[in-house]
Amino acid sequence: MVFSSFAFLLLFMSITVLLHWVLPAKWRNPFLLLVSLIFYAYGEQIYTVVMLVTIGVDYLAGLWIGALEQRPDRQGLRRAVLIGTVILNLGSLCFFKYTNFLLQTVSDVFGYTVSLLKVAMPIGISFYTFQNLSYVLDVYAGRTRAQKNFIRFATYVALFPQLIAGPIVRYVEVEEQLVARRVDPEKMAQGIFRFCVGLAKKVLLANQVGLWASQVQELRSVQDDVLLAWLAALMVTFQIYFDFSGYSDMAIGLGHMLGFDFPENFHYPYEARSITDFWRRWHMTLSGWFREYVYIPLGGNRHGKARQVFNLFLVWFLTGLWHGAGWTFILWGLYFFVLLVLEKFVWGRFLDKAPAFVGHLYALFFIVIGWVIFFAEDLPSLGQWLAALAGAGAGVGTQGLYFALTHALPLLAMAVGSTHLPRLLFGKVKEKCGVRGGFALCALGTVGLLLLSVAFLEADTFNPFLYFRF
Amino acid sequence: MDHTKLEKTENVQAKEPNLKRVSFWFSLVFFLVLLTVGLLCFILPQETFSENENRVLSTFRPSDFSGLGDEHFQEDFESFLTDQFPGRENLVRLSSGLKYATGTRDIGGVYAGRNGRLFLQVTEKDASAGKWEDREAALNAFLDAFPELQTDLILVPPASALYAGELPAFAYTFDYPARIGQARAFARTKDNLNLIEVESALQNAKEQGQNLYYRTDHHWTFYGARAAYCAYLEQLGRTPAAGDALPVSEDGDFYGTLASKSMLPVDPDRLQYSLLPEGCTATADGKEIAVYHPERLEGKDHYLFFFDGNHAQMELHGKGQGSVLVVKDSFANAFLPFLLSDFETIHVIDLRYFSESLAEYLSAHPVDRVLILYETGNLLTDLHFTKIAFGLN
């Protein structure tokens, strides 16, 4: 089930939040677990079993590792349990996500024809695998204690708001909330506001600009020029930000409705002044996860520059691979590795001293090129896209002008919308309205955004047939 | 990052305990309203057909819950909710209005042009060169199978060619001149094919102030069809008997297919028609039908006025001489009534619905000549045209 579906908006969300609200505290976790499993099984059917097995394995592993903590003589076993669990988790992720990519690569390189597996990737597996690993690793490192209550642990993993698209919530961040949380009306109202803002970002902005991007890409397949190439690059840049941050907003908002505080995932990433800065603002829970569980355990920057560069390389190779099974994604990760290393050791100092606008332009340019790598279908089309951006295509045709002209206003709005300005402005207006007036303003805005989002969702399904039905 | 916000909320809470009550009621009402709307989809009488979309809507019966856990359940259930959502069409109108207001000029596959004129968006990708070649191959097989039979081809220009000035600025369409050029080159290689170019005739009619295409529908009007009809008869070396026919009547409030597709707020069209000539009979798929269907002017799609829409096969008996077979799309529906004054027998085949062999049909119903009439974009996007070569080898 996705948040931007009517089944979720009209039925699942309202029933879940209302029942969770009225239930006695001790019934809340079992209830949340149950509805989360329904949420998942509704779209994924049999793959729910994969998640349940993962939950079971990690629950037992956590208990085992926790129990061995006080046994200095059994540290070898404890380590072995950890390694085994990590391998099981990553093995399941790799099997579902990367098997076909590997088979394809092998067949491309060696010229065999390998038949691909008929497995679909269980939705959210990249997210919940990382959540589970955070738990097992933290128990091992003694940062938290093993969760003895199975329902509580299963609720953490399966929790529907962040199950399928993040944020990646570390176990330690919600540990206490799993035991005791208050469903507070004010927090709930805030959650509703946040959810609707996220929904609007997804439906009104991301879906629309995504549609235009695909129209522009279709045109580019017939005749390419520099304007179309840049329009496409800009459009996917906005699409992924509003899509992903919108989904995170919805997850955080839903968390508030259920009494949870999930970590923030985006902090105006397109306001970054460097690529280093960008990655402190983009998908923060993922970069935080890699820092915490890969970069620092590998030694981070404590073992000399060469080792640091290698650590960075590994982190960014994995980050690329995490985003998808494909060479463009790996290239995308390594692209950031190169930029980050260059910033760390070559031009970072100059960048810090340069005027702000230089930093912004520099960062934006490389961010946009990054999304071109990310969205390119394969390496040859990436080459064509980059060449077209550099002006290697035909002269500017009228199609690009059409898109530039008809979508100038929304694109400008999205540019402003990805900065902190709207929030600042809205905050000022809200302040003027007083406390209750401010609330009324938020409520009205929320209802308006929801109505427009529903209208756009309806319009997406509006499919007239010109001719008689067969 | 959101600590400032949280702190603020807490401060506010301390100062203004009332916000708690407001929040409580707001949240409660918010979810209850959503739930009610969801339940209304079940409770309200379910609509089974959407006139604007010309399609069957998804419905739901309690027994359908037995499919829960099915792979398709999610999809089916979602289309039920979206199709039965209260006020659905008004919401779509709201979204189209907002899209238009913020600058978008192609909505639901329709260009919103100037002077309230809507255009079907057919891009080069939709109607590219390769598609012409497929159709040319099928037509070639047909022409070779009937070397003695004279075939005329009318490729109706798209509205965007005649009303290019009313398209949104820089709007892109498929390369109509290029496709006509290909058709011309092909016709030169075939002795029994004559491409009748009607664009200049339409252009002349337009310059006389006639509106040739509906503003809200993808079809041509009485005047558009009449101009093409005159050009056709003149090519045959005959005087068009209905060449000066005038519309006897005009019917208002026709919101055509393009208005339905885009759901933009536009002024309705008026459908002009003449009832000439009187006393002609027609059969469609073996059943007798009227040529004109005034009752359709009361309904949604006024263009059904002609022959009650499309039929796989029709046989018309007119007041003129000779016989012709017309292979056509729906553009011919407004065009055929003119031919009734000039031909005695008119066979009509719509390949989109005709599932038999055209060659066999022609053997059973010999005709003097053949006319293929399609709107150019339709011909290039419609897959069924290649059926013209069915049963030929």
Interface residues (C-beta under 8 A of the other chain):
Chain A: M1 S5 F6 A7 L9 L10 L11 M13 S14 I15 V17 L18 A41 Y42 G43 Q45 P185 E186 K187 M188 A189 Q190 I192 Q208 E218 L219 S221 V222 Q223 M257 E264 H267 T398 Q399 L401 Y402 L405 T406 H407 A408 L409 P410 A413 V435 R436 F439 A443 L451 L452 V454 A455 F456 L457 E458 A459 T461 F462 N463 P464 F465 L466 Y467 F468 R469
Chain B: M1 D2 T9 V12 Q13 K15 E16 N18 L19 K20 R21 V22 S23 F24 F26 S27 L28 F30 F31 L32 L34 L35 V37 G38 C41 N52 E53 N54 R55 V56 G69 E71 F73 Q74 F77 E78 S79 L81 T82 D83 F85 R88 L91 V92 L94 S95 S96 L98 K99 T102 G103 T104 R105 D106 G108 T123 E124 K125 S128 P168 A169 F170 A171 Y172 H218 T257 S260 K261 M263 G309 N310 S330 R352 Y353
